[in-house]
Amino acid sequence: MNHLEVMGILQTILSDLGIPKEDLHEQTLLHQDLQLDSTEIVELSLELKRQFGVRVKLETRQDMTLTQVCQRVETAIQSEISLSQT
């Protein structure tokens, strides 16, 4: 799965949480820009797990951009692929 596909799914998930699509850009920050609270971050993590089949930890003190979230998803997917090939 490539970056654009992951970003599209991430934007859809956030849109389903009630965030306008026009506010969702690669450098958008989850906390500072979108004002997501801890419950919404957990919801996002759970939906990412449902969509991609991987666990992505987003509950950190450091704010993350949508690009950074995508990178975490992509890394988790690659880890799963590597584990399944061994």
PyMOL Python script that loads the backbone (N, CA, C, O; Angstrom):
from pymol import cmd

cmd.read_pdbstr("""\
ATOM      1  N   MET A   1       0.853  -1.179   0.000  1.00  0.00           N
ATOM      2  CA  MET A   1       0.000   0.000   0.000  1.00  0.00           C
ATOM      3  C   MET A   1       0.895   1.238   0.000  1.00  0.00           C
ATOM      4  O   MET A   1       1.839   1.327   0.786  1.00  0.00           O
ATOM      5  N   ASN A   2       0.601   2.173  -0.868  1.00  0.00           N
ATOM      6  CA  ASN A   2       1.456   3.354  -0.962  1.00  0.00           C
ATOM      7  C   ASN A   2       0.949   4.496  -0.077  1.00  0.00           C
ATOM      8  O   ASN A   2      -0.137   4.434   0.498  1.00  0.00           O
ATOM      9  N   HIS A   3       1.772   5.529   0.007  1.00  0.00           N
ATOM     10  CA  HIS A   3       1.488   6.667   0.885  1.00  0.00           C
ATOM     11  C   HIS A   3       0.157   7.339   0.551  1.00  0.00           C
ATOM     12  O   HIS A   3      -0.601   7.688   1.457  1.00  0.00           O
ATOM     13  N   LEU A   4      -0.135   7.522  -0.731  1.00  0.00           N
ATOM     14  CA  LEU A   4      -1.379   8.192  -1.120  1.00  0.00           C
ATOM     15  C   LEU A   4      -2.608   7.390  -0.717  1.00  0.00           C
ATOM     16  O   LEU A   4      -3.620   7.963  -0.313  1.00  0.00           O
ATOM     17  N   GLU A   5      -2.523   6.061  -0.826  1.00  0.00           N
ATOM     18  CA  GLU A   5      -3.652   5.216  -0.412  1.00  0.00           C
ATOM     19  C   GLU A   5      -3.867   5.310   1.094  1.00  0.00           C
ATOM     20  O   GLU A   5      -4.999   5.434   1.561  1.00  0.00           O
ATOM     21  N   VAL A   6      -2.770   5.249   1.851  1.00  0.00           N
ATOM     22  CA  VAL A   6      -2.876   5.352   3.308  1.00  0.00           C
ATOM     23  C   VAL A   6      -3.438   6.722   3.694  1.00  0.00           C
ATOM     24  O   VAL A   6      -4.318   6.815   4.550  1.00  0.00           O
ATOM     25  N   MET A   7      -2.929   7.781   3.062  1.00  0.00           N
ATOM     26  CA  MET A   7      -3.404   9.137   3.364  1.00  0.00           C
ATOM     27  C   MET A   7      -4.891   9.273   3.039  1.00  0.00           C
ATOM     28  O   MET A   7      -5.631   9.893   3.802  1.00  0.00           O
ATOM     29  N   GLY A   8      -5.331   8.713   1.937  1.00  0.00           N
ATOM     30  CA  GLY A   8      -6.743   8.777   1.572  1.00  0.00           C
ATOM     31  C   GLY A   8      -7.633   8.105   2.597  1.00  0.00           C
ATOM     32  O   GLY A   8      -8.683   8.636   2.959  1.00  0.00           O
ATOM     33  N   ILE A   9      -7.218   6.942   3.066  1.00  0.00           N
ATOM     34  CA  ILE A   9      -8.000   6.227   4.086  1.00  0.00           C
ATOM     35  C   ILE A   9      -7.981   7.005   5.398  1.00  0.00           C
ATOM     36  O   ILE A   9      -9.011   7.120   6.062  1.00  0.00           O
ATOM     37  N   LEU A  10      -6.822   7.539   5.779  1.00  0.00           N
ATOM     38  CA  LEU A  10      -6.719   8.347   6.996  1.00  0.00           C
ATOM     39  C   LEU A  10      -7.638   9.561   6.917  1.00  0.00           C
ATOM     40  O   LEU A  10      -8.328   9.879   7.885  1.00  0.00           O
ATOM     41  N   GLN A  11      -7.653  10.234   5.784  1.00  0.00           N
ATOM     42  CA  GLN A  11      -8.529  11.395   5.618  1.00  0.00           C
ATOM     43  C   GLN A  11     -10.001  11.001   5.697  1.00  0.00           C
ATOM     44  O   GLN A  11     -10.812  11.744   6.249  1.00  0.00           O
ATOM     45  N   THR A  12     -10.348   9.847   5.153  1.00  0.00           N
ATOM     46  CA  THR A  12     -11.731   9.368   5.232  1.00  0.00           C
ATOM     47  C   THR A  12     -12.127   9.078   6.673  1.00  0.00           C
ATOM     48  O   THR A  12     -13.226   9.429   7.103  1.00  0.00           O
ATOM     49  N   ILE A  13     -11.222   8.430   7.425  1.00  0.00           N
ATOM     50  CA  ILE A  13     -11.501   8.133   8.836  1.00  0.00           C
ATOM     51  C   ILE A  13     -11.728   9.432   9.607  1.00  0.00           C
ATOM     52  O   ILE A  13     -12.691   9.545  10.365  1.00  0.00           O
ATOM     53  N   LEU A  14     -10.848  10.403   9.416  1.00  0.00           N
ATOM     54  CA  LEU A  14     -10.983  11.675  10.129  1.00  0.00           C
ATOM     55  C   LEU A  14     -12.236  12.430   9.695  1.00  0.00           C
ATOM     56  O   LEU A  14     -12.886  13.085  10.510  1.00  0.00           O
ATOM     57  N   SER A  15     -12.567  12.340   8.434  1.00  0.00           N
ATOM     58  CA  SER A  15     -13.792  12.963   7.941  1.00  0.00           C
ATOM     59  C   SER A  15     -15.017  12.322   8.594  1.00  0.00           C
ATOM     60  O   SER A  15     -15.978  13.012   8.937  1.00  0.00           O
ATOM     61  N   ASP A  16     -14.976  11.001   8.762  1.00  0.00           N
ATOM     62  CA  ASP A  16     -16.073  10.290   9.430  1.00  0.00           C
ATOM     63  C   ASP A  16     -16.200  10.691  10.899  1.00  0.00           C
ATOM     64  O   ASP A  16     -17.268  10.556  11.497  1.00  0.00           O
ATOM     65  N   LEU A  17     -15.091  11.188  11.478  1.00  0.00           N
ATOM     66  CA  LEU A  17     -15.137  11.688  12.861  1.00  0.00           C
ATOM     67  C   LEU A  17     -15.689  13.112  12.925  1.00  0.00           C
ATOM     68  O   LEU A  17     -15.815  13.687  14.006  1.00  0.00           O
ATOM     69  N   GLY A  18     -16.018  13.677  11.754  1.00  0.00           N
ATOM     70  CA  GLY A  18     -16.633  14.998  11.724  1.00  0.00           C
ATOM     71  C   GLY A  18     -15.704  16.138  11.364  1.00  0.00           C
ATOM     72  O   GLY A  18     -16.069  17.306  11.499  1.00  0.00           O
ATOM     73  N   ILE A  19     -14.500  15.809  10.906  1.00  0.00           N
ATOM     74  CA  ILE A  19     -13.546  16.853  10.531  1.00  0.00           C
ATOM     75  C   ILE A  19     -13.696  17.147   9.045  1.00  0.00           C
ATOM     76  O   ILE A  19     -13.652  16.225   8.230  1.00  0.00           O
ATOM     77  N   PRO A  20     -13.871  18.410   8.678  1.00  0.00           N
ATOM     78  CA  PRO A  20     -14.024  18.756   7.258  1.00  0.00           C
ATOM     79  C   PRO A  20     -12.790  18.361   6.447  1.00  0.00           C
ATOM     80  O   PRO A  20     -11.656  18.588   6.870  1.00  0.00           O
ATOM     81  N   LYS A  21     -13.025  17.769   5.282  1.00  0.00           N
ATOM     82  CA  LYS A  21     -11.911  17.318   4.430  1.00  0.00           C
ATOM     83  C   LYS A  21     -10.974  18.460   4.049  1.00  0.00           C
ATOM     84  O   LYS A  21      -9.778  18.236   3.863  1.00  0.00           O
ATOM     85  N   GLU A  22     -11.496  19.677   3.929  1.00  0.00           N
ATOM     86  CA  GLU A  22     -10.631  20.790   3.548  1.00  0.00           C
ATOM     87  C   GLU A  22      -9.616  21.146   4.643  1.00  0.00           C
ATOM     88  O   GLU A  22      -8.668  21.887   4.384  1.00  0.00           O
ATOM     89  N   ASP A  23      -9.807  20.622   5.864  1.00  0.00           N
ATOM     90  CA  ASP A  23      -8.851  20.843   6.958  1.00  0.00           C
ATOM     91  C   ASP A  23      -7.772  19.765   7.016  1.00  0.00           C
ATOM     92  O   ASP A  23      -6.865  19.843   7.845  1.00  0.00           O
ATOM     93  N   LEU A  24      -7.859  18.770   6.151  1.00  0.00           N
ATOM     94  CA  LEU A  24      -6.969  17.609   6.222  1.00  0.00           C
ATOM     95  C   LEU A  24      -5.895  17.671   5.148  1.00  0.00           C
ATOM     96  O   LEU A  24      -6.135  17.376   3.977  1.00  0.00           O
ATOM     97  N   HIS A  25      -4.704  18.063   5.581  1.00  0.00           N
ATOM     98  CA  HIS A  25      -3.544  18.171   4.692  1.00  0.00           C
ATOM     99  C   HIS A  25      -2.393  17.373   5.294  1.00  0.00           C
ATOM    100  O   HIS A  25      -2.442  17.002   6.467  1.00  0.00           O
ATOM    101  N   GLU A  26      -1.379  17.112   4.516  1.00  0.00           N
ATOM    102  CA  GLU A  26      -0.265  16.285   4.980  1.00  0.00           C
ATOM    103  C   GLU A  26       0.398  16.840   6.237  1.00  0.00           C
ATOM    104  O   GLU A  26       0.832  16.066   7.090  1.00  0.00           O
ATOM    105  N   GLN A  27       0.485  18.155   6.370  1.00  0.00           N
ATOM    106  CA  GLN A  27       1.163  18.749   7.531  1.00  0.00           C
ATOM    107  C   GLN A  27       0.202  19.145   8.658  1.00  0.00           C
ATOM    108  O   GLN A  27       0.615  19.803   9.613  1.00  0.00           O
ATOM    109  N   THR A  28      -1.058  18.757   8.559  1.00  0.00           N
ATOM    110  CA  THR A  28      -2.034  19.032   9.606  1.00  0.00           C
ATOM    111  C   THR A  28      -1.660  18.251  10.866  1.00  0.00           C
ATOM    112  O   THR A  28      -1.391  17.052  10.800  1.00  0.00           O
ATOM    113  N   LEU A  29      -1.644  18.931  12.009  1.00  0.00           N
ATOM    114  CA  LEU A  29      -1.333  18.296  13.292  1.00  0.00           C
ATOM    115  C   LEU A  29      -2.608  17.794  13.964  1.00  0.00           C
ATOM    116  O   LEU A  29      -3.635  18.473  13.950  1.00  0.00           O
ATOM    117  N   LEU A  30      -2.533  16.594  14.554  1.00  0.00           N
ATOM    118  CA  LEU A  30      -3.713  15.989  15.178  1.00  0.00           C
ATOM    119  C   LEU A  30      -4.249  16.826  16.336  1.00  0.00           C
ATOM    120  O   LEU A  30      -5.452  17.076  16.415  1.00  0.00           O
ATOM    121  N   HIS A  31      -3.368  17.261  17.232  1.00  0.00           N
ATOM    122  CA  HIS A  31      -3.824  17.996  18.408  1.00  0.00           C
ATOM    123  C   HIS A  31      -3.970  19.492  18.133  1.00  0.00           C
ATOM    124  O   HIS A  31      -5.034  20.072  18.349  1.00  0.00           O
ATOM    125  N   GLN A  32      -2.905  20.099  17.661  1.00  0.00           N
ATOM    126  CA  GLN A  32      -2.904  21.556  17.503  1.00  0.00           C
ATOM    127  C   GLN A  32      -3.904  22.034  16.455  1.00  0.00           C
ATOM    128  O   GLN A  32      -4.645  22.987  16.694  1.00  0.00           O
ATOM    129  N   ASP A  33      -3.929  21.376  15.295  1.00  0.00           N
ATOM    130  CA  ASP A  33      -4.794  21.842  14.207  1.00  0.00           C
ATOM    131  C   ASP A  33      -6.204  21.254  14.265  1.00  0.00           C
ATOM    132  O   ASP A  33      -7.186  21.962  14.046  1.00  0.00           O
ATOM    133  N   LEU A  34      -6.298  19.964  14.558  1.00  0.00           N
ATOM    134  CA  LEU A  34      -7.610  19.305  14.531  1.00  0.00           C
ATOM    135  C   LEU A  34      -8.285  19.259  15.894  1.00  0.00           C
ATOM    136  O   LEU A  34      -9.467  18.932  15.996  1.00  0.00           O
ATOM    137  N   GLN A  35      -7.527  19.588  16.948  1.00  0.00           N
ATOM    138  CA  GLN A  35      -8.065  19.609  18.310  1.00  0.00           C
ATOM    139  C   GLN A  35      -8.645  18.248  18.728  1.00  0.00           C
ATOM    140  O   GLN A  35      -9.653  18.189  19.433  1.00  0.00           O
ATOM    141  N   LEU A  36      -8.000  17.155  18.288  1.00  0.00           N
ATOM    142  CA  LEU A  36      -8.479  15.826  18.673  1.00  0.00           C
ATOM    143  C   LEU A  36      -8.154  15.584  20.145  1.00  0.00           C
ATOM    144  O   LEU A  36      -7.045  15.863  20.602  1.00  0.00           O
ATOM    145  N   ASP A  37      -9.129  15.066  20.874  1.00  0.00           N
ATOM    146  CA  ASP A  37      -8.872  14.725  22.273  1.00  0.00           C
ATOM    147  C   ASP A  37      -8.434  13.260  22.356  1.00  0.00           C
ATOM    148  O   ASP A  37      -8.376  12.566  21.342  1.00  0.00           O
ATOM    149  N   SER A  38      -8.129  12.799  23.564  1.00  0.00           N
ATOM    150  CA  SER A  38      -7.588  11.446  23.726  1.00  0.00           C
ATOM    151  C   SER A  38      -8.576  10.371  23.274  1.00  0.00           C
ATOM    152  O   SER A  38      -8.163   9.342  22.740  1.00  0.00           O
ATOM    153  N   THR A  39      -9.855  10.593  23.476  1.00  0.00           N
ATOM    154  CA  THR A  39     -10.861   9.623  23.034  1.00  0.00           C
ATOM    155  C   THR A  39     -10.878   9.523  21.517  1.00  0.00           C
ATOM    156  O   THR A  39     -10.967   8.425  20.969  1.00  0.00           O
ATOM    157  N   GLU A  40     -10.794  10.645  20.842  1.00  0.00           N
ATOM    158  CA  GLU A  40     -10.783  10.637  19.375  1.00  0.00           C
ATOM    159  C   GLU A  40      -9.504  10.006  18.828  1.00  0.00           C
ATOM    160  O   GLU A  40      -9.532   9.356  17.783  1.00  0.00           O
ATOM    161  N   ILE A  41      -8.384  10.194  19.529  1.00  0.00           N
ATOM    162  CA  ILE A  41      -7.127   9.563  19.118  1.00  0.00           C
ATOM    163  C   ILE A  41      -7.257   8.045  19.230  1.00  0.00           C
ATOM    164  O   ILE A  41      -6.794   7.314  18.354  1.00  0.00           O
ATOM    165  N   VAL A  42      -7.881   7.573  20.300  1.00  0.00           N
ATOM    166  CA  VAL A  42      -8.101   6.129  20.460  1.00  0.00           C
ATOM    167  C   VAL A  42      -9.023   5.617  19.361  1.00  0.00           C
ATOM    168  O   VAL A  42      -8.770   4.556  18.790  1.00  0.00           O
ATOM    169  N   GLU A  43     -10.089   6.354  19.056  1.00  0.00           N
ATOM    170  CA  GLU A  43     -10.996   5.965  17.968  1.00  0.00           C
ATOM    171  C   GLU A  43     -10.248   5.871  16.647  1.00  0.00           C
ATOM    172  O   GLU A  43     -10.457   4.939  15.871  1.00  0.00           O
ATOM    173  N   LEU A  44      -9.377   6.839  16.398  1.00  0.00           N
ATOM    174  CA  LEU A  44      -8.571   6.835  15.176  1.00  0.00           C
ATOM    175  C   LEU A  44      -7.670   5.602  15.141  1.00  0.00           C
ATOM    176  O   LEU A  44      -7.580   4.929  14.114  1.00  0.00           O
ATOM    177  N   SER A  45      -7.008   5.306  16.252  1.00  0.00           N
ATOM    178  CA  SER A  45      -6.139   4.124  16.322  1.00  0.00           C
ATOM    179  C   SER A  45      -6.915   2.842  16.047  1.00  0.00           C
ATOM    180  O   SER A  45      -6.449   1.973  15.310  1.00  0.00           O
ATOM    181  N   LEU A  46      -8.089   2.731  16.636  1.00  0.00           N
ATOM    182  CA  LEU A  46      -8.907   1.531  16.439  1.00  0.00           C
ATOM    183  C   LEU A  46      -9.361   1.394  14.993  1.00  0.00           C
ATOM    184  O   LEU A  46      -9.368   0.292  14.443  1.00  0.00           O
ATOM    185  N   GLU A  47      -9.735   2.493  14.386  1.00  0.00           N
ATOM    186  CA  GLU A  47     -10.180   2.438  12.994  1.00  0.00           C
ATOM    187  C   GLU A  47      -9.010   2.120  12.063  1.00  0.00           C
ATOM    188  O   GLU A  47      -9.188   1.409  11.074  1.00  0.00           O
ATOM    189  N   LEU A  48      -7.826   2.632  12.362  1.00  0.00           N
ATOM    190  CA  LEU A  48      -6.643   2.283  11.564  1.00  0.00           C
ATOM    191  C   LEU A  48      -6.374   0.781  11.666  1.00  0.00           C
ATOM    192  O   LEU A  48      -6.006   0.138  10.683  1.00  0.00           O
ATOM    193  N   LYS A  49      -6.560   0.231  12.867  1.00  0.00           N
ATOM    194  CA  LYS A  49      -6.367  -1.218  13.033  1.00  0.00           C
ATOM    195  C   LYS A  49      -7.400  -1.996  12.213  1.00  0.00           C
ATOM    196  O   LYS A  49      -7.063  -3.004  11.592  1.00  0.00           O
ATOM    197  N   ARG A  50      -8.640  -1.542  12.208  1.00  0.00           N
ATOM    198  CA  ARG A  50      -9.685  -2.211  11.419  1.00  0.00           C
ATOM    199  C   ARG A  50      -9.386  -2.131   9.922  1.00  0.00           C
ATOM    200  O   ARG A  50      -9.558  -3.111   9.196  1.00  0.00           O
ATOM    201  N   GLN A  51      -8.944  -0.982   9.472  1.00  0.00           N
ATOM    202  CA  GLN A  51      -8.712  -0.766   8.044  1.00  0.00           C
ATOM    203  C   GLN A  51      -7.465  -1.473   7.525  1.00  0.00           C
ATOM    204  O   GLN A  51      -7.460  -2.018   6.421  1.00  0.00           O
ATOM    205  N   PHE A  52      -6.392  -1.457   8.348  1.00  0.00           N
ATOM    206  CA  PHE A  52      -5.100  -1.947   7.864  1.00  0.00           C
ATOM    207  C   PHE A  52      -4.646  -3.247   8.525  1.00  0.00           C
ATOM    208  O   PHE A  52      -3.701  -3.884   8.059  1.00  0.00           O
ATOM    209  N   GLY A  53      -5.310  -3.640   9.600  1.00  0.00           N
ATOM    210  CA  GLY A  53      -4.931  -4.879  10.278  1.00  0.00           C
ATOM    211  C   GLY A  53      -3.654  -4.770  11.086  1.00  0.00           C
ATOM    212  O   GLY A  53      -3.043  -5.787  11.414  1.00  0.00           O
ATOM    213  N   VAL A  54      -3.239  -3.549  11.414  1.00  0.00           N
ATOM    214  CA  VAL A  54      -2.030  -3.346  12.209  1.00  0.00           C
ATOM    215  C   VAL A  54      -2.323  -2.375  13.347  1.00  0.00           C
ATOM    216  O   VAL A  54      -3.197  -1.514  13.251  1.00  0.00           O
ATOM    217  N   ARG A  55      -1.567  -2.544  14.422  1.00  0.00           N
ATOM    218  CA  ARG A  55      -1.715  -1.642  15.570  1.00  0.00           C
ATOM    219  C   ARG A  55      -0.779  -0.457  15.377  1.00  0.00           C
ATOM    220  O   ARG A  55       0.411  -0.626  15.111  1.00  0.00           O
ATOM    221  N   VAL A  56      -1.333   0.750  15.515  1.00  0.00           N
ATOM    222  CA  VAL A  56      -0.550   1.974  15.362  1.00  0.00           C
ATOM    223  C   VAL A  56      -0.731   2.793  16.634  1.00  0.00           C
ATOM    224  O   VAL A  56      -1.842   3.204  16.971  1.00  0.00           O
ATOM    225  N   LYS A  57       0.381   3.023  17.335  1.00  0.00           N
ATOM    226  CA  LYS A  57       0.315   3.782  18.586  1.00  0.00           C
ATOM    227  C   LYS A  57       0.347   5.276  18.277  1.00  0.00           C
ATOM    228  O   LYS A  57       1.332   5.789  17.746  1.00  0.00           O
ATOM    229  N   LEU A  58      -0.731   5.960  18.612  1.00  0.00           N
ATOM    230  CA  LEU A  58      -0.830   7.406  18.380  1.00  0.00           C
ATOM    231  C   LEU A  58      -0.909   8.184  19.686  1.00  0.00           C
ATOM    232  O   LEU A  58      -0.841   9.413  19.686  1.00  0.00           O
ATOM    233  N   GLU A  59      -1.052   7.475  20.792  1.00  0.00           N
ATOM    234  CA  GLU A  59      -1.235   8.125  22.082  1.00  0.00           C
ATOM    235  C   GLU A  59       0.116   8.524  22.667  1.00  0.00           C
ATOM    236  O   GLU A  59       0.606   7.892  23.603  1.00  0.00           O
ATOM    237  N   THR A  60       0.710   9.565  22.114  1.00  0.00           N
ATOM    238  CA  THR A  60       1.991  10.071  22.601  1.00  0.00           C
ATOM    239  C   THR A  60       1.845  11.528  22.981  1.00  0.00           C
ATOM    240  O   THR A  60       0.859  12.177  22.631  1.00  0.00           O
ATOM    241  N   ARG A  61       2.820  12.034  23.693  1.00  0.00           N
ATOM    242  CA  ARG A  61       2.794  13.453  24.075  1.00  0.00           C
ATOM    243  C   ARG A  61       3.147  14.350  22.894  1.00  0.00           C
ATOM    244  O   ARG A  61       2.777  15.524  22.864  1.00  0.00           O
ATOM    245  N   GLN A  62       3.861  13.793  21.930  1.00  0.00           N
ATOM    246  CA  GLN A  62       4.284  14.566  20.767  1.00  0.00           C
ATOM    247  C   GLN A  62       3.137  14.644  19.754  1.00  0.00           C
ATOM    248  O   GLN A  62       2.547  13.625  19.394  1.00  0.00           O
ATOM    249  N   ASP A  63       2.835  15.850  19.305  1.00  0.00           N
ATOM    250  CA  ASP A  63       1.819  16.029  18.269  1.00  0.00           C
ATOM    251  C   ASP A  63       2.350  15.462  16.958  1.00  0.00           C
ATOM    252  O   ASP A  63       3.549  15.541  16.691  1.00  0.00           O
ATOM    253  N   MET A  64       1.480  14.896  16.145  1.00  0.00           N
ATOM    254  CA  MET A  64       1.888  14.284  14.882  1.00  0.00           C
ATOM    255  C   MET A  64       1.114  14.870  13.725  1.00  0.00           C
ATOM    256  O   MET A  64      -0.060  15.220  13.846  1.00  0.00           O
ATOM    257  N   THR A  65       1.803  14.968  12.592  1.00  0.00           N
ATOM    258  CA  THR A  65       1.133  15.381  11.359  1.00  0.00           C
ATOM    259  C   THR A  65       0.459  14.156  10.741  1.00  0.00           C
ATOM    260  O   THR A  65       0.728  13.022  11.136  1.00  0.00           O
ATOM    261  N   LEU A  66      -0.411  14.399   9.774  1.00  0.00           N
ATOM    262  CA  LEU A  66      -1.030  13.277   9.065  1.00  0.00           C
ATOM    263  C   LEU A  66       0.027  12.462   8.334  1.00  0.00           C
ATOM    264  O   LEU A  66      -0.094  11.240   8.241  1.00  0.00           O
ATOM    265  N   THR A  67       1.060  13.117   7.815  1.00  0.00           N
ATOM    266  CA  THR A  67       2.153  12.391   7.162  1.00  0.00           C
ATOM    267  C   THR A  67       2.839  11.450   8.137  1.00  0.00           C
ATOM    268  O   THR A  67       3.145  10.312   7.783  1.00  0.00           O
ATOM    269  N   GLN A  68       3.085  11.905   9.361  1.00  0.00           N
ATOM    270  CA  GLN A  68       3.720  11.047  10.356  1.00  0.00           C
ATOM    271  C   GLN A  68       2.835   9.863  10.725  1.00  0.00           C
ATOM    272  O   GLN A  68       3.337   8.762  10.947  1.00  0.00           O
ATOM    273  N   VAL A  69       1.529  10.078  10.793  1.00  0.00           N
ATOM    274  CA  VAL A  69       0.605   8.971  11.061  1.00  0.00           C
ATOM    275  C   VAL A  69       0.697   7.953   9.920  1.00  0.00           C
ATOM    276  O   VAL A  69       0.769   6.748  10.162  1.00  0.00           O
ATOM    277  N   CYS A  70       0.694   8.440   8.687  1.00  0.00           N
ATOM    278  CA  CYS A  70       0.813   7.548   7.527  1.00  0.00           C
ATOM    279  C   CYS A  70       2.112   6.748   7.583  1.00  0.00           C
ATOM    280  O   CYS A  70       2.124   5.552   7.294  1.00  0.00           O
ATOM    281  N   GLN A  71       3.194   7.409   7.953  1.00  0.00           N
ATOM    282  CA  GLN A  71       4.478   6.711   8.052  1.00  0.00           C
ATOM    283  C   GLN A  71       4.434   5.613   9.099  1.00  0.00           C
ATOM    284  O   GLN A  71       5.000   4.539   8.899  1.00  0.00           O
ATOM    285  N   ARG A  72       3.769   5.873  10.209  1.00  0.00           N
ATOM    286  CA  ARG A  72       3.635   4.833  11.244  1.00  0.00           C
ATOM    287  C   ARG A  72       2.817   3.654  10.730  1.00  0.00           C
ATOM    288  O   ARG A  72       3.150   2.498  10.994  1.00  0.00           O
ATOM    289  N   VAL A  73       1.750   3.948   9.997  1.00  0.00           N
ATOM    290  CA  VAL A  73       0.936   2.873   9.417  1.00  0.00           C
ATOM    291  C   VAL A  73       1.769   2.066   8.432  1.00  0.00           C
ATOM    292  O   VAL A  73       1.762   0.835   8.472  1.00  0.00           O
ATOM    293  N   GLU A  74       2.484   2.750   7.551  1.00  0.00           N
ATOM    294  CA  GLU A  74       3.297   2.075   6.540  1.00  0.00           C
ATOM    295  C   GLU A  74       4.384   1.215   7.191  1.00  0.00           C
ATOM    296  O   GLU A  74       4.650   0.104   6.734  1.00  0.00           O
ATOM    297  N   THR A  75       5.010   1.725   8.255  1.00  0.00           N
ATOM    298  CA  THR A  75       6.031   0.957   8.977  1.00  0.00           C
ATOM    299  C   THR A  75       5.418  -0.281   9.617  1.00  0.00           C
ATOM    300  O   THR A  75       6.005  -1.362   9.568  1.00  0.00           O
ATOM    301  N   ALA A  76       4.252  -0.131  10.211  1.00  0.00           N
ATOM    302  CA  ALA A  76       3.576  -1.265  10.846  1.00  0.00           C
ATOM    303  C   ALA A  76       3.195  -2.322   9.818  1.00  0.00           C
ATOM    304  O   ALA A  76       3.320  -3.518  10.082  1.00  0.00           O
ATOM    305  N   ILE A  77       2.733  -1.891   8.651  1.00  0.00           N
ATOM    306  CA  ILE A  77       2.382  -2.837   7.579  1.00  0.00           C
ATOM    307  C   ILE A  77       3.637  -3.587   7.125  1.00  0.00           C
ATOM    308  O   ILE A  77       3.603  -4.806   6.953  1.00  0.00           O
ATOM    309  N   GLN A  78       4.744  -2.863   6.929  1.00  0.00           N
ATOM    310  CA  GLN A  78       5.995  -3.499   6.497  1.00  0.00           C
ATOM    311  C   GLN A  78       6.482  -4.497   7.558  1.00  0.00           C
ATOM    312  O   GLN A  78       6.982  -5.567   7.213  1.00  0.00           O
ATOM    313  N   SER A  79       6.340  -4.159   8.822  1.00  0.00           N
ATOM    314  CA  SER A  79       6.742  -5.071   9.895  1.00  0.00           C
ATOM    315  C   SER A  79       5.922  -6.351   9.856  1.00  0.00           C
ATOM    316  O   SER A  79       6.454  -7.448  10.027  1.00  0.00           O
ATOM    317  N   GLU A  80       4.617  -6.202   9.628  1.00  0.00           N
ATOM    318  CA  GLU A  80       3.734  -7.366   9.531  1.00  0.00           C
ATOM    319  C   GLU A  80       4.132  -8.252   8.352  1.00  0.00           C
ATOM    320  O   GLU A  80       4.154  -9.477   8.469  1.00  0.00           O
ATOM    321  N   ILE A  81       4.441  -7.633   7.228  1.00  0.00           N
ATOM    322  CA  ILE A  81       4.847  -8.382   6.034  1.00  0.00           C
ATOM    323  C   ILE A  81       6.148  -9.127   6.321  1.00  0.00           C
ATOM    324  O   ILE A  81       6.285 -10.299   5.967  1.00  0.00           O
ATOM    325  N   SER A  82       7.095  -8.455   6.957  1.00  0.00           N
ATOM    326  CA  SER A  82       8.382  -9.088   7.275  1.00  0.00           C
ATOM    327  C   SER A  82       8.207 -10.256   8.226  1.00  0.00           C
ATOM    328  O   SER A  82       8.842 -11.297   8.055  1.00  0.00           O
ATOM    329  N   LEU A  83       7.352 -10.095   9.229  1.00  0.00           N
ATOM    330  CA  LEU A  83       7.101 -11.179  10.181  1.00  0.00           C
ATOM    331  C   LEU A  83       6.432 -12.370   9.525  1.00  0.00           C
ATOM    332  O   LEU A  83       6.731 -13.517   9.854  1.00  0.00           O
ATOM    333  N   SER A  84       5.523 -12.098   8.595  1.00  0.00           N
ATOM    334  CA  SER A  84       4.798 -13.191   7.931  1.00  0.00           C
ATOM    335  C   SER A  84       5.683 -13.955   6.952  1.00  0.00           C
ATOM    336  O   SER A  84       5.374 -15.095   6.605  1.00  0.00           O
ATOM    337  N   GLN A  85       6.778 -13.346   6.501  1.00  0.00           N
ATOM    338  CA  GLN A  85       7.668 -14.003   5.557  1.00  0.00           C
ATOM    339  C   GLN A  85       8.738 -14.830   6.235  1.00  0.00           C
ATOM    340  O   GLN A  85       9.460 -15.572   5.569  1.00  0.00           O
ATOM    341  N   THR A  86       8.856 -14.715   7.567  1.00  0.00           N
ATOM    342  CA  THR A  86       9.882 -15.488   8.266  1.00  0.00           C
ATOM    343  C   THR A  86       9.347 -16.788   8.776  1.00  0.00           C
ATOM    344  O   THR A  86      10.083 -17.560   9.390  1.00  0.00           O
TER     345      THR A  86
END
""", "prot")
cmd.dss("prot")
cmd.show_as("cartoon", "prot")
cmd.util.cbc("prot")
cmd.orient("prot")
